Amino acid sequence: MKLSRIGVVYVSTMIASGFLIAAVLMARPAWEDAFLPPFVWPFAVSFMFELVLNLSSRVRFKPLTMEERLAGILPASLIVIARSAFTS
């Protein structure tokens, strides 16, 4: 699979967000019992990324493919799940 430029930025952002979410959960373990479980938080980051991408009026970007979305969401969610599994 070949990623577009924006796909590479998206995947990198999602992996970084997975580590950031895991770090936040290490600092605030009580947040694991939030309304939305932490492994769903990368979907919110993905939504915000695509929202900003689509609302940018100066440059038109090609939409992300489903493969690019999967390549970003899967590792981010697995990082958060692994943090929960190894700290329990």
Summary of the structure (lengths in Angstrom):
residues: 88
radius of gyration: 14.1
end to end distance: 35.4
largest distance: 46.3
contacts: 230
relative contact order: 0.24
helix: 77%
strand: 0%
